[in-house]
Amino acid sequence: MNKRVVTIEDLFETKSVTNPVLAPNDQEAVFTVTELNKKDNAYHSAIHHIDLQTGDVTRWTYGKHQVSAPKWSPDGKKLAFLSNRSETNQLYIMQKAGGEAYALTDCKKGIDSFEWSPCGKKIWFTGTLKTGETFSTTVQKQKGFPQPVRVTKMKYKADFIGVVPQDEYTQIGYVELATCTICNFTMEPFDHSLEAVSHDGKKLVIGVNRNEQTDHDFSTPFVLLDVETKKETVILDEQGFFGNVAFSKDDRYIAYTGYDMTFQNVTQADIFVYDRANDQTMNLTAGIDAPIGDESISDHLQQVIAPGVVWTDDEQLYFQLSSMGEVRLYAATLDGAIYPATGEEEHVYGYDVAGDAEFALLTVSTMTNPGELYRQTIATGERTKLTSFNEDWLKRVELVKPETIHYTNDFVNIQGWLMKPANFTEGKTYPLVVEIHGGPHAMYGYTYFHEMQVLAAQGYGVLYVNPRGSHGYSQAFVDAVRGDYGGGGYEDIMVGLNEVLKTENWIDETRLGVTGGSYGGFMTNWIVGHTNRFKAAVTQRSISNWISFFGVSNIGYYFTDWHLKAGMTDVDTLWNQSPLKYAVNIETPLLILHAERDFVCPIEQAEQLFITLKDLGKETEFVRFPESDHNMSRTGKPNLRIARLEEITGWFKRYL
């Protein structure tokens, strides 16, 4: 069969296979498959079932909607999940034996999360309520004139949403399955998270911050709560970001992942275990200089909800770890032994582990495979492929495999990847596009990336590296960007470009392009303000002016303080680090892409840059994407994701 190159429209051809969940008997499992539907301009997903004895795969849900977070009942006879069949996510349940799923909830703001009670007669959940409302309240749509909104808190905006209602809080409730009765468990005017339910059903771990002033408070204390008496025992109360709570099988230990504020939000995540018997907490992964969890960037995967920690019957813990572009499954014991359970150069983005630790179910992507479901024997590493949702597409297209590169800048080791153009011919020269990731605390890695394949398919080489500030290379490495935006990270990228220009004679150094989003957009702006070696640039969801970002972004006031180590009492530093200051130097034709409901890097950042460049007579255009937020490139409306890629490739075609 003659293969073709990848096209932008292949977004509609690939499927995202995610969220494997083993049944209590470890002999069957469910998982989710999501695809983009061109006609409906929407994401459609379905739950599939696999019999691990026979390998038979059966689709369990249908319809033009999304489903997520499937969870088995304790007896394995039912399955609960979330679905947006009625616009907002509601809690549904279905019988394993067959029959249509039905809704358990009809909450105005939808359901955020849920957990089965071990008795199987009750499901705990969280959802948003106005002060004074209950989950069983019949909601009447309010009519009348628009009303002003009084804001008293600094954290008052959210991406896409904009201004968050000031009198709404996340509360915990439960459904009695026998009667479908919905009850409130919490009602205090604070946000509550449902973290875990003990195996005996008597305890919950919840997260709640009852401080009245939280503008500069980044703690969510974890409380061990007695379901009957509501007696509370605080097991964690410190500044930081923590989650993924899980009880050991005997309920003695409580594991969770997260990090304190030692390096603000760039502190690497660890696994902590609280021992209820002695009221002590230990850091299991303190000796590993890499972050727990999945820090890999991809534009293909949808509805990924990997567990933070999975306990086995013998008190081993399984978890993901991100290092050197890889996301691998690791195992740890309570006495401190830690070892990898999966191989190198791949992206394990979902998993579950059998109770006896005999095998794991994995969803795995590589640079040339969007991802499938696998079964892996833990002891031997033997792996069996269980699904083939992307196999037909892979037979029809020719993918370019990126080559790993390593180089040194300022005594710092940098890793990256270089892609040759599709249908590469020796002796010819080709343009090169440099891609820069956002975060900056994330990492490019060994996973499928549609955008990179599209650029290669259209005749471009592609260079992408993990500069200082990226995750996966040590705490010192990820922290090095703070207070140095536009410094070492910029040099890492430019030195990487120089290295490949020295070794790869097929690159036409007169036809170089650069693009990136979020931090990558900041860096794109910074680059074209400091060098004219690029002939075209595309900046996406970018930052151009830290002074206005401080007050307009929903994260601005603390992110600026943490990362630039400056605030509004030091506007000189903010302005010196702002690409807008250097706009007068820009000679590179610059395309500006921005989503209109991006409140992380607000569109005013793009507006300032565009108007300034036009006023200076520079070559620039500005494309605005309606009804879209900061994550448009990954989860936006399909037609707009297509349009975005067309804009990027069209700009490079025009100027390169």
C-alpha positions as CSV (number, residue, x, y, z in Angstrom):
1,M,0.0,0.0,0.0
2,N,1.3,3.4,-1.0
3,K,1.4,5.6,2.1
4,R,0.5,9.3,2.1
5,V,1.9,12.1,4.3
6,V,-0.1,13.4,7.3
7,T,-2.6,16.1,6.8
8,I,-4.2,18.7,9.1
9,E,-7.5,16.9,8.7
10,D,-6.0,13.7,10.2
11,L,-7.2,15.2,13.5
12,F,-10.5,13.6,12.6
13,E,-8.9,10.2,11.8
14,T,-7.0,9.4,15.0
15,K,-8.6,8.1,18.2
16,S,-7.6,8.8,21.7
17,V,-7.6,5.6,23.8
18,T,-7.5,6.5,27.5
19,N,-8.4,5.7,31.1
20,P,-8.1,1.9,31.6
21,V,-9.9,0.8,34.7
22,L,-9.7,-2.8,36.0
23,A,-12.8,-4.5,37.4
24,P,-12.6,-5.8,41.0
25,N,-12.0,-9.3,39.6
26,D,-9.0,-8.1,37.5
27,Q,-10.4,-10.2,34.6
28,E,-12.0,-7.4,32.7
29,A,-11.7,-3.7,32.3
30,V,-13.2,-0.6,30.7
31,F,-11.6,2.3,28.9
32,T,-12.6,5.4,26.9
33,V,-12.2,6.2,23.2
34,T,-12.5,9.7,22.0
35,E,-12.6,11.1,18.5
36,L,-13.3,14.4,16.8
37,N,-16.4,14.6,14.7
38,K,-16.2,17.0,11.8
39,K,-19.9,17.2,11.0
40,D,-21.0,18.0,14.6
41,N,-17.8,20.0,15.3
42,A,-17.6,18.2,18.6
43,Y,-15.8,15.5,20.6
44,H,-17.5,12.1,20.8
45,S,-16.4,9.5,23.3
46,A,-17.5,6.1,24.3
47,I,-16.8,3.6,27.0
48,H,-15.5,0.2,25.8
49,H,-15.2,-3.1,27.7
50,I,-12.5,-5.7,27.3
51,D,-12.6,-9.3,28.5
52,L,-9.0,-9.9,29.5
53,Q,-9.4,-13.7,29.2
54,T,-10.6,-13.6,25.6
55,G,-9.4,-10.2,24.4
56,D,-12.9,-9.4,23.1
57,V,-13.6,-5.6,23.0
58,T,-17.2,-4.4,23.1
59,R,-18.5,-0.8,22.9
60,W,-20.7,-0.1,25.9
61,T,-22.0,3.5,25.3
62,Y,-23.2,5.3,22.2
63,G,-24.3,8.8,21.3
64,K,-23.0,12.2,20.3
65,H,-21.6,13.3,23.6
66,Q,-18.6,12.8,25.9
67,V,-18.2,10.3,28.7
68,S,-15.4,10.2,31.3
69,A,-14.2,8.8,34.6
70,P,-15.7,5.2,34.4
71,K,-15.6,3.4,37.8
72,W,-16.8,0.0,38.7
73,S,-19.1,-0.7,41.6
74,P,-17.4,-2.7,44.4
75,D,-19.1,-5.9,43.3
76,G,-18.2,-5.4,39.6
77,K,-21.9,-5.5,38.5
78,K,-22.4,-1.8,37.7
79,L,-20.4,1.0,36.1
80,A,-20.8,4.7,37.0
81,F,-19.4,7.5,34.8
82,L,-19.8,11.1,33.9
83,S,-21.4,12.3,30.7
84,N,-22.5,15.6,29.2
85,R,-25.5,14.2,27.5
86,S,-27.6,17.0,29.0
87,E,-25.0,19.7,28.4
88,T,-23.3,19.6,31.8
89,N,-21.6,16.6,33.2
90,Q,-24.0,14.4,35.2
91,L,-23.5,11.1,37.0
92,Y,-24.7,8.0,35.1
93,I,-24.9,4.4,36.0
94,M,-25.3,1.2,33.9
95,Q,-25.6,-2.5,34.6
96,K,-22.8,-4.7,33.4
97,A,-25.4,-7.2,32.3
98,G,-26.9,-4.8,29.8
99,G,-29.4,-2.0,29.5
100,E,-29.3,1.7,28.9
101,A,-27.4,3.9,31.3
102,Y,-29.5,6.4,33.3
103,A,-28.7,9.6,35.1
104,L,-28.5,9.7,38.9
105,T,-28.1,13.5,39.1
106,D,-29.5,16.6,37.4
107,C,-27.5,19.4,39.0
108,K,-27.4,22.8,37.5
109,K,-23.6,23.2,37.4
110,G,-23.0,19.5,36.8
111,I,-20.9,17.0,38.7
112,D,-17.1,17.4,39.0
113,S,-16.0,14.1,40.5
114,F,-17.3,11.0,42.3
115,E,-16.3,7.9,44.2
116,W,-18.2,4.7,45.0
117,S,-18.9,3.8,48.7
118,P,-17.5,0.3,49.3
119,C,-20.9,-0.9,50.3
120,G,-22.0,-0.3,46.7
121,K,-25.2,1.3,47.9
122,K,-24.0,4.9,47.7
123,I,-21.9,7.1,45.5
124,W,-20.2,10.2,46.8
125,F,-19.7,13.2,44.4
126,T,-18.8,16.9,44.2
127,G,-20.6,19.7,42.5
128,T,-21.0,23.5,42.6
129,L,-23.8,25.1,44.6
130,K,-24.8,28.6,45.3
131,T,-24.9,29.6,49.0
132,G,-28.2,28.2,50.4
133,E,-28.8,25.7,47.6
134,T,-28.8,22.0,47.9
135,F,-28.2,19.3,45.3
136,S,-31.9,18.4,45.4
137,T,-33.0,22.0,44.9
138,T,-35.1,22.6,41.8
139,V,-33.3,25.3,39.9
140,Q,-35.4,28.0,38.3
141,K,-33.7,30.1,35.6
142,Q,-33.4,33.6,36.7
143,K,-35.0,36.3,34.5
144,G,-34.6,40.0,34.6
145,F,-32.0,42.6,33.9
146,P,-28.3,42.1,34.2
147,Q,-26.9,42.8,37.7
148,P,-23.5,44.1,38.8
149,V,-21.0,41.7,40.3
150,R,-19.1,42.7,43.5
151,V,-15.6,41.3,43.6
152,T,-13.7,41.1,46.9
153,K,-11.1,38.3,46.1
154,M,-8.1,38.4,43.9
155,K,-8.7,34.9,42.6
156,Y,-12.0,35.8,40.8
157,K,-11.5,34.7,37.2
158,A,-11.1,31.3,35.5
159,D,-10.1,30.3,32.0
160,F,-13.0,30.4,29.5
161,I,-15.5,31.2,32.2
162,G,-14.2,34.7,33.0
163,V,-15.6,36.1,36.2
164,V,-16.4,33.3,38.7
165,P,-19.6,33.7,40.7
166,Q,-18.7,34.9,44.1
167,D,-21.3,33.0,46.0
168,E,-20.7,29.5,44.7
169,Y,-18.7,26.7,46.3
170,T,-17.8,23.1,45.5
171,Q,-19.7,20.8,47.9
172,I,-19.8,17.1,48.6
173,G,-23.0,15.1,48.3
174,Y,-24.0,11.5,47.8
175,V,-26.7,9.4,46.1
176,E,-28.5,6.6,47.8
177,L,-28.8,4.2,44.9
178,A,-31.8,2.3,46.2
179,T,-34.0,5.4,46.1
180,C,-32.0,7.7,43.9
181,T,-32.1,10.2,46.8
182,I,-29.5,13.0,46.6
183,C,-28.2,14.4,49.8
184,N,-25.8,17.1,50.8
185,F,-22.8,16.2,53.0
186,T,-21.2,19.6,53.2
187,M,-22.8,23.0,53.2
188,E,-20.1,25.4,54.6
189,P,-19.3,28.4,52.4
190,F,-15.9,27.0,51.3
191,D,-14.8,24.8,48.4
192,H,-14.6,21.1,49.3
193,S,-12.8,18.4,47.3
194,L,-13.6,14.7,47.6
195,E,-10.2,13.0,47.7
196,A,-10.8,9.4,48.7
197,V,-13.1,6.9,50.4
198,S,-11.7,4.3,52.8
199,H,-12.2,0.6,51.9
200,D,-14.4,0.1,55.0
201,G,-16.5,3.1,54.0
202,K,-16.2,4.8,57.4
203,K,-13.8,7.6,56.4
204,L,-13.4,10.2,53.8
205,V,-10.4,12.3,52.9
206,I,-11.6,15.7,51.9
207,G,-9.8,18.9,51.0
208,V,-11.0,22.2,52.4
209,N,-9.5,25.6,53.2
210,R,-11.6,27.4,55.7
211,N,-9.4,30.6,55.8
212,E,-11.4,33.7,54.9
213,Q,-8.4,35.3,53.2
214,T,-7.0,33.1,50.5
215,D,-5.6,35.7,48.0
216,H,-2.0,34.6,48.8
217,D,-3.0,31.3,50.4
218,F,-2.2,28.2,48.3
219,S,-3.1,25.5,50.7
220,T,-5.9,22.9,50.7
221,P,-5.7,21.1,54.0
222,F,-6.5,17.3,53.8
223,V,-8.8,16.2,56.5
224,L,-9.6,12.6,57.5
225,L,-13.3,12.7,58.2
226,D,-15.5,10.2,60.0
227,V,-18.6,9.7,57.9
228,E,-20.9,9.2,60.9
229,T,-19.6,11.6,63.5
230,K,-17.9,14.1,61.1
231,K,-14.9,14.2,63.5
232,E,-11.9,15.6,61.6
233,T,-8.2,14.7,61.7
234,V,-5.9,17.0,59.8
235,I,-3.4,14.9,57.9
236,L,-1.9,17.7,55.7
237,D,-1.9,21.5,56.2
238,E,0.8,23.3,54.3
239,Q,1.2,25.7,51.4
240,G,1.4,23.8,48.1
241,F,-0.5,21.7,45.6
242,F,-1.5,18.2,46.6
243,G,-4.0,15.5,45.3
244,N,-4.4,12.0,44.1
245,V,-5.2,10.6,47.6
246,A,-5.5,6.8,47.9
247,F,-6.0,4.5,50.9
248,S,-4.0,1.3,51.1
249,K,-6.0,-1.9,50.9
250,D,-6.1,-2.2,54.7
251,D,-6.8,1.5,55.2
252,R,-3.8,2.0,57.4
253,Y,-1.9,4.2,54.9
254,I,-3.0,7.2,52.9
255,A,-0.9,8.0,49.9
256,Y,-1.0,11.3,48.0
257,T,1.1,13.2,45.5
258,G,2.1,16.9,45.3
259,Y,4.6,19.5,46.3
260,D,5.2,22.3,48.7
261,M,6.2,25.8,47.9
262,T,9.9,25.5,48.3
263,F,10.4,26.5,44.6
264,Q,6.9,27.9,44.3
265,N,4.9,26.1,41.6
266,V,8.0,24.6,40.0
267,T,8.7,22.3,43.0
268,Q,8.9,18.7,41.7
269,A,6.0,16.5,42.9
270,D,6.6,13.6,45.2
271,I,4.6,10.7,46.7
272,F,3.8,11.0,50.4
273,V,2.4,8.3,52.7
274,Y,0.6,9.1,55.9
275,D,0.6,6.3,58.5
276,R,-2.6,6.4,60.5
277,A,-1.1,4.2,63.1
278,N,1.6,6.6,64.2
279,D,0.4,9.9,62.7
280,Q,3.6,10.2,60.7
281,T,4.1,11.1,57.0
282,M,7.0,10.0,54.9
283,N,8.2,11.2,51.4
284,L,8.7,8.0,49.4
285,T,10.3,9.6,46.4
286,A,12.5,12.3,48.1
287,G,15.6,10.6,46.6
288,I,14.4,10.9,43.0
289,D,15.3,14.2,41.3
290,A,12.4,14.1,38.8
291,P,8.7,14.9,39.1
292,I,6.0,12.3,39.9
293,G,3.2,12.3,37.4
294,D,2.9,13.0,33.6
295,E,4.5,16.2,32.5
296,S,4.6,15.3,28.8
297,I,3.0,17.6,26.2
298,S,0.7,16.3,23.5
299,D,-2.0,17.7,21.3
300,H,-3.7,14.4,20.5
301,L,-4.8,12.8,23.8
302,Q,-8.3,13.6,25.2
303,Q,-10.0,12.8,28.5
304,V,-6.8,11.6,30.2
305,I,-7.4,10.9,33.9
306,A,-4.6,8.8,35.1
307,P,-4.5,7.8,38.8
308,G,-1.8,9.5,40.8
309,V,-1.1,6.3,42.8
310,V,-2.4,2.7,42.7
311,W,-1.9,0.4,45.7
312,T,-1.5,-3.3,45.3
313,D,-2.6,-6.0,47.9
314,D,1.0,-6.3,49.2
315,E,1.3,-2.5,49.8
316,Q,3.3,-1.6,46.7
317,L,2.5,1.7,45.1
318,Y,2.5,2.3,41.3
319,F,2.8,5.7,39.8
320,Q,4.0,7.7,36.8
321,L,7.4,9.5,36.7
322,S,8.5,12.0,34.1
323,S,12.2,12.1,33.2
324,M,14.3,12.9,30.1
325,G,11.2,13.1,27.8
326,E,9.9,9.7,29.0
327,V,6.8,9.0,31.2
328,R,7.3,5.6,32.7
329,L,5.4,3.5,35.3
330,Y,7.3,3.0,38.5
331,A,6.7,1.0,41.6
332,A,7.7,1.7,45.2
333,T,7.6,-0.2,48.5
334,L,7.1,1.4,51.9
335,D,10.7,0.5,52.9
336,G,11.9,2.8,50.1
337,A,12.7,0.5,47.2
338,I,11.8,2.1,43.9
339,Y,12.1,0.6,40.4
340,P,10.8,1.2,36.9
341,A,8.0,-1.1,35.7
342,T,8.0,-0.1,32.0
343,G,10.5,0.6,29.3
344,E,12.2,3.7,27.8
345,E,11.3,6.2,25.1
346,E,7.5,6.1,25.4
347,H,4.7,7.9,27.1
348,V,2.6,5.8,29.5
349,Y,-0.3,8.2,29.9
350,G,-2.7,5.8,31.6
351,Y,-2.6,2.7,33.7
352,D,-4.2,0.4,36.3
353,V,-2.5,-2.4,38.2
354,A,-4.0,-5.8,39.2
355,G,-4.3,-6.3,43.0
356,D,-1.7,-9.1,43.0
357,A,0.6,-6.9,40.9
358,E,0.9,-9.6,38.3
359,F,0.1,-7.3,35.4
360,A,-0.7,-3.7,34.5
361,L,-3.0,-2.3,31.9
362,L,-1.3,0.6,30.1
363,T,-2.3,3.2,27.5
364,V,0.9,4.0,25.7
365,S,1.9,6.5,23.0
366,T,5.2,6.8,21.1
367,M,6.4,9.4,18.6
368,T,4.9,7.4,15.8
369,N,1.8,5.9,17.4
370,P,-1.1,8.0,18.9
371,G,-1.7,5.3,21.5
372,E,-3.3,2.0,22.3
373,L,-4.2,-0.2,25.2
374,Y,-1.7,-2.9,26.4
375,R,-1.3,-5.6,29.0
376,Q,2.1,-5.9,30.6
377,T,3.3,-8.6,32.9
378,I,5.1,-6.8,35.7
379,A,7.7,-9.5,36.5
380,T,8.9,-10.1,32.9
381,G,8.0,-6.9,31.1
382,E,6.2,-9.0,28.5
383,R,3.6,-6.8,26.7
384,T,0.5,-7.6,24.7
385,K,-1.3,-5.1,22.5
386,L,-5.0,-5.3,23.3
387,T,-6.6,-2.6,20.9
388,S,-6.0,-1.4,17.4
389,F,-8.1,1.8,17.1
390,N,-5.4,3.6,15.2
391,E,-4.0,0.7,13.3
392,D,-5.8,1.3,10.0
393,W,-4.8,5.0,10.0
394,L,-1.2,4.1,10.7
395,K,-1.2,1.7,7.7
396,R,-2.2,4.6,5.4
397,V,0.2,7.4,6.5
398,E,3.9,7.8,6.6
399,L,5.0,9.3,9.9
400,V,8.4,11.0,10.5
401,K,10.3,9.6,13.5
402,P,12.0,12.4,15.4
403,E,15.7,11.9,16.2
404,T,16.9,12.6,19.8
405,I,19.6,15.2,20.1
406,H,21.8,16.2,23.1
407,Y,24.0,19.2,23.4
408,T,25.5,21.5,26.1
409,N,25.0,25.2,26.8
410,D,26.7,27.0,29.6
411,F,27.7,23.6,31.1
412,V,24.0,22.6,31.1
413,N,22.9,19.4,29.2
414,I,19.9,20.0,26.9
415,Q,17.8,17.3,25.2
416,G,15.7,17.9,22.1
417,W,14.4,16.3,18.9
418,L,14.9,17.0,15.3
419,M,12.5,15.9,12.5
420,K,13.5,15.7,8.9
421,P,10.8,16.7,6.4
422,A,8.6,13.9,5.1
423,N,9.9,12.3,1.9
424,F,13.3,13.7,2.7
425,T,15.7,13.6,-0.3
426,E,19.5,13.7,0.3
427,G,21.1,16.7,-1.4
428,K,18.1,19.0,-1.1
429,T,17.8,21.8,1.4
430,Y,14.7,22.5,3.5
431,P,13.3,25.2,5.8
432,L,13.3,24.5,9.5
433,V,10.7,25.5,12.1
434,V,11.7,25.8,15.8
435,E,8.8,24.8,18.2
436,I,8.8,26.0,21.8
437,H,6.6,24.5,24.5
438,G,4.5,26.3,27.1
439,G,4.6,26.0,30.8
440,P,7.5,26.5,30.9
441,H,7.3,23.7,33.4
442,A,6.4,20.8,31.1
443,M,8.4,18.7,28.7
444,Y,8.4,17.6,25.1
445,G,8.9,13.9,25.0
446,Y,8.4,10.5,23.4
447,T,4.8,10.9,22.4
448,Y,2.8,11.5,19.3
449,F,2.4,15.2,18.4
450,H,0.1,15.9,15.5
451,E,1.3,19.5,14.9
452,M,4.9,18.3,14.5
453,Q,3.9,15.7,12.0
454,V,1.9,18.2,10.0
455,L,4.8,20.5,9.7
456,A,7.1,17.7,8.6
457,A,4.5,16.5,6.1
458,Q,4.4,20.0,4.5
459,G,8.1,20.0,3.9
460,Y,9.6,21.5,7.0
461,G,12.3,20.2,9.3
462,V,11.2,20.6,12.9
463,L,13.4,21.3,16.0
464,Y,12.0,21.2,19.5
465,V,14.0,21.1,22.7
466,N,13.5,21.2,26.4
467,P,15.3,24.4,27.6
468,R,15.9,25.3,31.2
469,G,12.6,25.6,33.0
470,S,11.4,22.3,31.5
471,H,10.4,19.4,33.8
472,G,12.2,16.1,33.7
473,Y,15.8,17.1,34.2
474,S,16.2,17.9,37.9
475,Q,14.9,20.4,40.4
476,A,17.7,22.8,39.6
477,F,17.0,22.7,35.9
478,V,13.2,23.4,36.2
479,D,13.8,26.2,38.7
480,A,16.5,27.9,36.6
481,V,14.0,29.9,34.6
482,R,12.6,31.8,37.5
483,G,14.0,35.3,37.6
484,D,15.6,34.6,34.2
485,Y,12.9,34.8,31.6
486,G,14.5,35.4,28.2
487,G,17.9,34.5,29.6
488,G,19.2,30.9,29.9
489,G,16.2,29.4,28.3
490,Y,16.5,31.6,25.2
491,E,20.2,30.7,24.9
492,D,19.4,27.0,25.2
493,I,17.1,27.2,22.2
494,M,19.4,29.3,20.1
495,V,22.4,27.1,20.9
496,G,20.3,24.1,19.9
497,L,19.5,25.7,16.6
498,N,23.2,26.5,16.0
499,E,24.1,22.8,16.8
500,V,21.8,21.3,14.2
501,L,22.8,23.9,11.6
502,K,26.4,22.8,12.1
503,T,25.6,19.1,11.8
504,E,22.7,19.0,9.3
505,N,23.6,20.3,5.9
506,W,20.0,19.9,4.6
507,I,18.8,22.8,6.7
508,D,18.5,26.1,4.7
509,E,19.5,28.6,7.4
510,T,18.0,31.4,5.3
511,R,14.5,29.9,5.8
512,L,14.1,29.5,9.5
513,G,10.7,29.8,11.3
514,V,9.8,29.9,15.0
515,T,6.5,29.3,16.9
516,G,5.3,28.5,20.4
517,G,2.4,28.9,22.7
518,S,1.9,30.4,26.2
519,Y,5.5,30.5,27.6
520,G,6.5,29.4,24.0
521,G,4.6,32.5,22.8
522,F,6.5,34.7,25.2
523,M,9.7,33.2,24.0
524,T,8.7,33.6,20.3
525,N,8.0,37.3,21.0
526,W,11.3,37.6,22.9
527,I,13.3,35.9,20.1
528,V,12.1,38.1,17.3
529,G,12.7,41.1,19.4
530,H,16.3,40.1,20.0
531,T,17.4,38.5,16.6
532,N,16.4,38.8,13.0
533,R,17.7,35.4,11.9
534,F,14.1,34.0,11.6
535,K,12.2,34.8,8.4
536,A,8.8,34.0,9.8
537,A,7.3,33.6,13.3
538,V,3.9,32.6,14.8
539,T,3.2,33.6,18.4
540,Q,0.3,31.8,20.1
541,R,-1.6,32.6,23.4
542,S,1.5,34.7,24.3
543,I,2.7,37.1,26.9
544,S,4.0,40.5,25.7
545,N,3.6,42.8,28.7
546,W,4.2,41.6,32.2
547,I,2.9,44.9,33.7
548,S,-0.6,44.4,32.4
549,F,-0.4,40.6,32.7
550,F,0.0,41.1,36.5
551,G,-3.5,42.5,36.9
552,V,-5.4,41.1,33.9
553,S,-4.5,37.4,33.9
554,N,-6.3,35.1,36.3
555,I,-2.9,33.9,37.6
556,G,-1.1,37.2,37.0
557,Y,-0.4,38.6,40.4
558,Y,1.1,35.4,41.9
559,F,2.7,33.9,38.7
560,T,4.5,37.2,38.0
561,D,5.8,37.3,41.6
562,W,6.9,33.6,41.5
563,H,8.5,33.6,38.0
564,L,9.9,37.1,37.5
565,K,10.5,37.6,41.2
566,A,8.9,41.1,40.8
567,G,5.6,42.8,41.2
568,M,4.0,46.2,40.7
569,T,6.5,47.8,43.1
570,D,9.2,46.9,40.6
571,V,7.8,47.8,37.2
572,D,11.3,48.3,35.8
573,T,11.9,44.6,36.1
574,L,8.5,43.7,34.6
575,W,9.0,46.0,31.7
576,N,12.6,44.9,31.0
577,Q,11.3,41.3,30.8
578,S,8.4,42.2,28.5
579,P,8.8,41.4,24.8
580,L,6.7,44.5,24.0
581,K,9.6,46.7,25.1
582,Y,11.6,45.3,22.2
583,A,8.9,45.4,19.6
584,V,10.7,48.3,17.8
585,N,13.5,45.7,17.0
586,I,11.2,43.2,15.3
587,E,11.8,42.7,11.6
588,T,10.5,39.2,11.4
589,P,7.0,38.9,9.9
590,L,4.9,37.9,12.9
591,L,1.5,36.2,12.9
592,I,-0.3,36.6,16.3
593,L,-2.9,33.8,17.2
594,H,-5.0,34.2,20.3
595,A,-8.2,32.8,21.8
596,E,-10.8,35.4,22.9
597,R,-11.7,33.6,26.2
598,D,-8.1,32.9,27.3
599,F,-7.9,34.4,30.8
600,V,-4.6,32.8,31.6
601,C,-2.7,34.8,28.9
602,P,-5.5,37.3,28.1
603,I,-6.0,38.4,24.6
604,E,-5.1,42.0,25.6
605,Q,-1.5,40.7,25.4
606,A,-2.0,40.0,21.7
607,E,-3.8,43.2,21.2
608,Q,-1.0,45.3,22.6
609,L,1.6,43.5,20.5
610,F,-0.4,43.8,17.3
611,I,-1.3,47.5,17.6
612,T,2.3,48.3,18.6
613,L,3.7,46.5,15.6
614,K,1.2,48.0,13.2
615,D,1.9,51.4,14.6
616,L,5.6,50.8,13.9
617,G,4.9,49.7,10.4
618,K,5.9,46.1,11.0
619,E,4.7,43.1,9.0
620,T,2.1,41.4,11.2
621,E,-1.4,39.9,11.3
622,F,-3.7,39.0,14.1
623,V,-6.1,36.1,14.2
624,R,-8.7,35.9,17.0
625,F,-10.4,32.6,17.9
626,P,-13.9,33.0,19.4
627,E,-15.4,30.8,22.1
628,S,-12.0,29.4,22.9
629,D,-9.6,29.4,25.9
630,H,-6.0,28.9,26.7
631,N,-6.2,25.2,25.7
632,M,-7.7,25.7,22.3
633,S,-4.8,23.9,20.5
634,R,-5.6,20.7,22.5
635,T,-9.3,20.8,23.4
636,G,-10.8,23.6,21.4
637,K,-13.6,23.3,18.9
638,P,-12.4,21.0,16.1
639,N,-13.0,23.5,13.3
640,L,-10.9,26.1,15.2
641,R,-8.1,23.6,15.8
642,I,-8.0,22.9,12.1
643,A,-8.1,26.7,11.4
644,R,-5.2,27.2,13.8
645,L,-3.0,24.7,12.0
646,E,-3.9,26.2,8.7
647,E,-2.9,29.6,9.9
648,I,0.5,28.4,11.1
649,T,1.3,26.4,8.0
650,G,0.0,29.2,5.7
651,W,2.2,31.8,7.3
652,F,5.3,29.7,7.0
653,K,4.4,28.8,3.4
654,R,4.1,32.5,2.7
655,Y,7.4,33.6,4.2
656,L,9.6,30.5,4.1
